Amino acid sequence: MVFSSVTFLYYFLPIFLLLYWVLPARNAVLLTASLLFYTWGEQQYVALLAGSIAMNYAFGIGMDGAGQARARTLLGLGVSLNLLLLAAFKYANFFADDVAPLFGLEVELAPIHLPIGISFYTFQAISYLIDVRRGDARAERSVLALATYISMFPQLVAGPIVRFASIQQELHERTVDARKVEHGIRTFVVGLAQKVLVANVVAVPVDAIYAIPAGEVTASVAWLGMIAYVIQIYFDFAGYSNMAIGIGLMLGLHLPVNFNYPYISQSITEMWRRWHISLSTWFRDYVYIPLGGNRRGRARTYANLVAVFLLCGLWHGAAWTFVAWGAWNGAFLVLERVGFGRVLARLWRPLRHLYTMLVWSFGFVIFRAESIGQAAEFFLAMVGAGTGDPALHHLGLHLRANVVLALLAGVVGSTPVLPATGSWLAAHAREGAAPSLVRGAVVASVTVLLLLVGMSLAAGTHNPFIYFRF
């Protein structure tokens, strides 16, 4: 069940919110709804989720009050078991099919289904154990509270990754008021519109372009596929994150902001401060800094950066394309640290932005491709070295009016123009009827977006979700 589905929007969410606001045992209601939500798509893996909860609860309690040596051992064992769980379901087939043959090994393994959300809830569980070990959070004595944290449906399948220390207090004491609910509804509807009205629309040409047989893609179509996918993945993922944050506010929970207008960045370094913030900070705090960060000389710093982004690529998926995407990002981060960052800072601002978006977009060609070979075909086509026939594959097949509108909306929506305009109007609307007019305009805008989304879903438009793959 995805947030942008009729079942979720018109049945699951309203009934859940009604019960949550009326009944006193809010954690019990949220946990029940979360398990039902997960069961809807992963009936056979609910036990896996429950086992993860029980295991991490036991390790957390075991570390509480334990001596340094025992706590360190329990942490190592707990983190290892969490990673083993993730590896077994996410990477076993990759190892058998792609890694083992490199060493002359033959490993036969039946396809293993990837449980939805396992990458996210495993990282949350690891953050819980590490936070307890470091003293950033106390061991959770309530099984109900910890189960609610790990399985919370708003962010279970696509994040943002919530650090236990940041939400522990709210798991026990939180308030729901009209202001939070109103803000939550606005945030949810904006995220829903990002997903349905932009990401879903541009997904159609993206899927068609990447389905073109190898060697047949043309330059113009390859460039369109790259640009459209950059828009699609941002509005798909940021939209889902905003929906999660919005639902959290309706529940009295403050989930972390996951995207901060990344496409206005002036470098790849800045891009990663703005893109998927909860994941990049997770890797920074739990991998990069423990490896030594930038405290052990330049060579070690560069090696740490590359290692972190190789892991980041693998986290996104078990394929060589994701490894290559991670290496691509790591290489440019190192390049900017070596000295290119200083050169970049002296360039004209539009040139810095052009560099950043080109590097980022080329990286996502690798990310989206089904193989390294397909990515190479796209790159060749984009520089005019492809063999595709322009008469057979041309822009007219993909650039329909609704796609053009979605791309334009994506470009505008990738900048803070609209929020800045709203803030300006609010700042100048201090007296008389002006505040009411601004508020009315906001309500009207949200209503129109909701109506457009409803019409789109009723028409049965394409409704994929990228991060179900990860």
N, C-alpha and C positions, 0 to 999 in steps of 0.2 A: 504494500500500500504506500503510494507516494503522496506527498502533501498536495500536489496539483492534480488530484483525482477527485471525481465526483463522490466516491465513497467516503473519502476522508473529509472533504469540505462540507458536505451536506448531511452526513450521518455521524461519523466517528467524532469529529471535533466538537460539534455543538452538544452532543449528548455527554461527552466527556467533560466539557467546561461546565455544563449545568450541574453535573454530579460533584465536580471538584469544588465549585463555589458554594454548594448547598450543604454537602456532608462535612463533618468536622475532621475526619481522619484523612487529611489531604495527601500525605505520603502513601497511604494505603490505596487511595483512589488512583494516584499517579502511577504507582507500581503496577497495579492491576491493569490499567490502561496500556502501560508500556509493554507488559507481557502479552496482552491481547494484540497490540499493534505488531509486535515481533512475530507472534504466532501466525498472523495473517499471511506473512510471506515466507516464514521459515519454521514451519511446524516441527520438523525433525531436529531443529537446532536450538530450541528453547532450553533443552536440558544442558546444552553446551554453555549457554549464557548463564544459566543457574549455577552450573559447576564453577564457572569463572568467579561469580559472586562469592560462593562459599569458600573457594580457595583463597581469594584475596582477603576476605574477612578473617579467616584463620591466621594468615600470615601477619596481618595488621595487628591483631590481638597478641600474637606471639611476640612481636617486636616491642610491644608496649611494656616498658619497665625492664626489658631484658638488658643484659650487659652488652658492652660494645661488640665483643667478639660474636656472641650469639645473635645479636641484632643484625650484624653485618652478614652472617651466614644465612639467616632467614631472608634478608633482602635479596641476596644473590640467588638463592633458591627460588624465591617468589618471582623475581624478574625473569629468571631463566625459564621457569614453567610457563609464564605468560607468553614469552617469545617462542617457546617450543610449540605452544598451542597455535599461535599465529603461523609459524613456519609450516606446521603439518598440513594446515588447510589451504594456505595461500601459496607456498613455495615448493611443496613436494613434487608436483607435476613439472614445474619449471626445472627443478634439479634433475629429475629423471629424464626429461625430454631434451633439455638444452645444455645443462652443465655437465652431467655425467659423461656424455659422449666426447666432450673435450679431453677427458682423461682416459679415454678408451674403455669406459665402463658401459655396460648394458643393463639398464634398470627398467623393468617393465612395471608400470603402475597405472591402474585404472584411473580415469578422470575423477578428481576430487572436487566436489562442489564448494564454492567459496561462500561461507555464510555471510549474509548481509550485515554490515556494520562491525565485523570482527576487528578490522584495523583500528576503528575509532574506540570501541569499548576496551580493547586490549591496551591501547596507549593510556586511556584514562585510568585503568586499573594499575598500570605501572606507575603513573604519576602519584596515585594514592600511596602506594608502598614507599616510594622515594620520599614523598612529603612527610610521611610518618617517621621514617628513619632519620631524616634531617631535622626533625622537630618543627617543621613548618606547619604541621597539622597534628592534632591528637588522633590516636587510633580510634576508629569509630566503633563504639560499643553496640550501637543499634544496627542489627542486621537489616531492618527495614530501611533505614536511612542510607546505608551503603548500597543496598540493592537498588534503591531509587536512583542514586547517583550513577551507577554503572549502566543501568538499563533505561534511563530517562528517554522516552521516545522522541521528544523534540529534536534532540541532537544525536540520537543513537546511530543512525545510518549514514550521516554525512557531516557530523560536527555542528558547531565548532567543538574542538577538544576542550573540555572544561577541567581545569585544575582543581583537585579536591580541596586544597587549602582556600581557594577563592570562593567556594560555595558551601563549605561545611556548615557555617552558621545558619545560612538560609535553609539548609535541609531540616533544621530543627525549628527555626523561628523565621517566619516570613509573613508579610502582610500583602493583601490584595486590595487595591483601592481603584476608584474610577479613573484616576490619572494614569496609573500603570496600565490598566486595561485598554484605555483609549490609545495610549502610546503603542501598546502591543499590537492592537488591531491595525493601526497605521503601518507599523513596521512589517507585519505579516502580509498585508495586502500589497505593499510595495514589492516585497520579495516574491509574492505569487505572480505579480505582473511581470517582474523581471524574468521569471521562469517561463511563464506561459506565452506572453506576448512578444518576447524577444528570443530567448534561448530556443524554445520549441520551434519557432518559425525558421530561424537560420539553421537549425539542425537538419532540415530537409535537404537544402543544397549541399551541406557538408557531407551528409551520408551518401548522397548521390555521387559527389565528386570523388570521395575516397573509395567508392565502389568501381570506379573506372579501371579497366584492366591495365596492368603494368605496361608502361611505354606509350599509352594512348592519351594521357593527360596533356593538355596544351598549356602554354604559358599563362594566358589570361585566366583560364579556369583554375589552374593551380594557385595563382595569387588570390583568386576569390575564395577558394577552399581554405587557404591559410587565414585570411582576414575574417571570414565568417566563423571559423572555429575559435579564433581568439575571442570573438564576441560571444559565441555560444558558451564556452566553458566558463567564462567570467559570470555571465548572467545566470547560467544554470547553477553554479556553485554558490555565488554570492546571494542569489535569490533564495536558495534553499537555506543558507545560513541566516538570512534575514527572517525567513519564516520561522526558523527555530528560535531566534532571539525574540521575535514577536510573541510566540506562544509562551516562551519563558516569562516574559513580562506579564502576560495574562495570568500566570500562575504565581506571580510574586517572586520569580527567580531572575537573577541578572546574569545572563550568559555573555561571554566575551565577544566583542566586535571581532569579526574574522577578516573583513576586507575594508581597506581605507583608501578607496579610489586609486588602486595600483597603477592604472593606465595613465596617470599624470606624472609618473616617476621620471626622474632624470638620469637614472643609472639602474643597473641590475641589482646593485646593493640596496638601493632605495626600494626597488620593486619588491624585494623579499621582506622588507619591513612592512609592506602594505598588503601583500598577497598571502592568503591563508595564514593569518597571523598566529592563530592558535597552534598550528603545526610547526611553523618556523621557530616560534619561541619554545615549543616543546623540545625540538632538536637542539636548540641553543642551550637550554638549561639542563637537559638530561643526557646529552651526548657531547656537544661541542665543548662546553666548559669542563666537564669531567675528563675529556681527552687532553685538556691543557689549554684550550682556547687559544688566545694570542699571547700567553704568558711564557712560552718556551722557545722564543725565537721565530724568525720569519718562516723558515723552512717548515717547522712543525705547525705553524699557523696555517700555511697553505695546504699542507697535508691533511690537517683536521677539517678544513673547509671542503676539500674534495671528498673526503671520507663521509662527511655528514650529508653531502648532496648525492652521493652514490646511494646511501641508505634512504635518503628522501625519495629518490627515484624508485628504488625497490619497494618502498612503502606504498607507492601509488599503484604498482602492479608488478606481477612476476613475468617480465618479458625483457628482452634485450633493448627494446625501444625505450623503456622506462629507465634502464641503467644508463643508456646513452643520453637521455634527457637530463638525468641527474648530473652526469659528467659535463654536459654542455653548460649547465648553470654554474657548477662548481668552477669550471675553467674561467668563465667570465668574471666570477667573483674574485678569483685569484688575480686575474689580469688587472682588475680595477684596484686591487690592493698593492700590486707590484709597482704601480706608478701611473697606469692609464687613467685612474680615477682623478689624478691631479690635472692631467691633460684635458680630460673630459670637463672638469669644472671650469676651464677657461674658454670652452667653446660657447658659441651662441646657443641660448636656451632651446630654440626649436631643433637645432642639430643634436643636442643631448637627448632630447625626447625621441627624435627619429632613430638614433642609434639604439636606444633602449627598446623601443617597440619592435624594431627589426630583429634584434637579437632574441627578444622574448618570443616573437611570432615564429621565427625559424625554429626555435626550440620546440614550439608546440606542433610544428609539422612532424617532428620526430615522435612526440608524445602521442599524437593521433594516429600515426601510421600503424598499419598492421605488422610491418616488418621494417628492418633497416633498409632493405632493398626498395620498398615502396617510398620511404622517406627520400632515398637517393634519387629515385625517379622524379619526385616532386621538385627537388632542388635543381635537377638538370633542366626540367621544363621551365622553372621560374627564371633561369638565366638564359633561356633561349636555346638550350642544347637538347631539348626533348624531341621526340619523333611523332608526337600526336598530330592528328589531322584537325586543323581549325574548323573545317567544314563539318566534321563529325561531332566534335565536342567544342561548343562555343558558349559564350556567356548567356545568350538568349535562352538557353535551356534551363538556366538556374536563376536568373535575375528577374523574378516576377515582382509585381508591384508590392505585394505584402513583404517580400524579402527585402526589397530596397528600403521600405519604411522601417522594418525591424532593424536593419543595419544602421540607418540614420538614428533611430531611437537609441541603439546601443552605443553609438559614438557619443551622443549627447549625454546619455545616462552614465557613461563612464567617467564623466567629469562632475565636479561639485557645483555646476552652474545652477541646477534647479534648487538644491538645498540653500545655496547662497542667496538666490532670489527670494526664497521663502523667508529666510532669516532677515533679509533687508526689509521686506514688507512688514514683518512682525515688529522689527525695531522702529519703524516709522508709523506704526499703527498703535498709538498710545492713548488717543482720546476719542471721545464721541463714539460713533458707530463703526469706526474703522476696525477695531479688534474683532467685532462680530463679523464684519465682512471677510476678514482674513480667515477667521475660523470657519466661516461658511464655505469659503473657497477650498479650504483643505478638505472639509467633509465631502464637498461635491466632487473633488478630484479623486478621493479614495472610492467614492461610490461609483464613479464612472469606470475606474480601473476594475473594480469588482464586477461590474456589469460586462465589460469587455472580456474579462477572464471567463465569466460564466458562459457567454456566447461562444467563445473559442472552444471551451470544453464540451459544450452541447453539440458543437459541430463535429466532434470526434477528431480533432486535429492531432497531429503527431505529438506524442508526449513522452519522450525518452527521459532517462535520468543518468547522466554520465557517471556519477560516483558510485552507482550500484556495481560498477566493474571493479571497484577498489576496496 
